[in-house]
Amino acid sequence: MPEVVSSSHTAQRRWAGDQLVTASYDGSVRVLDVGASPAAFRLALSDEGAEFSALDVAPDGATAFLGDKDGCLTVADLRADGRAAPAAEASLHDKKVNTLHVRGPGAPRATARMTGVWSG
């Protein structure tokens, strides 16, 4: 039996140091700090209107970049609790964001049905 279980369906998972960050279609972002005792998932963001389909995490592990089914990019502070609002949001286009990749000092890259690159 695993030591820590998340009961929500996750769309994306990313490791950031000792943290496992998950994003779900229900608009939740959870963080598991494997170095904590006891280890448990902590809700970092809950956005009921979002259906997150893509995720990447800044190299410092403090910021999540999330894409959703409507082509929006959401930036979230992973140090916040589940009541926190997204730090920033932007509409990239009108199609689902399939992948996100962070390069350099937190500049997100996103792809969708039609390939596009956005630099921040």
GIBELFEN-V764173 format. One record per pair of residues at least 4 apart in sequence whose C-alpha atoms are under 8 Angstrom apart, sorted by the first residue. I is the first residue (numbers start at 1). J is the second residue. Records with the same first field share a line. If there is no record, write none. Layout:
I->J + J
This chain:
3->39
4->39 + 40 + 41
6->41
8->24
9->24 + 25
10->22 + 23 + 24 + 25
11->22 + 23 + 24 + 25 + 52 + 53 + 54
12->22 + 23 + 24 + 53 + 54 + 55
13->20 + 21 + 22 + 23 + 55
14->20 + 21 + 22 + 55 + 56 + 57
15->19 + 20 + 21 + 57
16->20 + 21 + 57 + 58 + 59 + 60 + 61
17->61
18->33 + 34 + 35
19->31 + 32 + 33 + 34 + 61
20->31 + 32 + 33 + 34
21->29 + 30 + 31 + 32 + 57
22->29 + 30 + 31 + 55
23->27 + 28 + 29 + 30 + 52 + 53 + 54 + 55 + 66
24->28 + 29 + 51 + 52 + 53
25->50 + 51 + 52 + 53
26->47 + 48 + 50 + 51 + 52
27->45 + 46 + 47 + 48 + 49 + 50 + 51 + 52
28->43 + 44 + 45 + 46 + 47 + 48 + 52
29->43 + 44 + 45 + 46
30->41 + 42 + 43 + 44 + 45
31->41 + 42 + 43 + 44 + 78
32->39 + 40 + 41 + 42
33->39 + 40 + 41
34->39 + 40
35->39
36->40
42->81
43->81 + 82
44->77 + 78 + 79 + 80 + 81 + 82 + 83 + 84
45->76 + 78 + 80 + 81 + 82 + 83 + 84 + 85 + 86
46->82 + 83 + 84
47->85
50->68 + 69
51->68 + 69
52->66 + 67 + 68 + 69
53->66 + 67 + 68 + 69 + 96 + 97 + 98 + 99
54->66 + 67 + 68 + 97 + 98 + 99 + 100
55->64 + 65 + 66 + 67 + 99 + 100 + 101
56->64 + 65 + 66 + 100 + 101 + 102
57->61 + 62 + 63 + 64 + 65 + 102
58->62 + 63 + 64 + 65 + 102 + 105 + 106
59->105 + 106
61->78
62->77 + 78 + 79
63->75 + 76 + 77 + 78
64->75 + 76 + 77 + 78
65->73 + 74 + 75 + 76 + 100 + 108
66->73 + 74 + 75 + 76 + 100
67->71 + 72 + 73 + 74 + 96 + 97 + 98 + 99 + 100 + 110
68->72 + 73 + 96 + 97 + 98
69->95 + 96 + 97
70->93 + 94 + 95 + 96 + 97
71->91 + 92 + 93 + 94 + 95 + 96 + 97 + 112
72->89 + 90 + 91 + 92 + 93 + 96 + 97
73->89 + 90 + 91 + 92
74->86 + 87 + 88 + 89 + 90
75->86 + 87 + 88 + 89
76->85 + 86 + 87 + 88
77->86 + 87
80->84
95->112 + 113
96->112 + 113
97->110 + 111 + 112 + 113
98->110 + 111 + 112 + 113
99->110 + 111 + 112
100->108 + 109 + 110 + 111
101->108 + 109 + 110
102->106 + 107 + 108 + 109
103->107 + 108 + 109
107->119 + 120
108->118 + 119 + 120
109->117 + 118 + 119
110->116 + 117 + 118
111->115 + 116 + 117
112->116
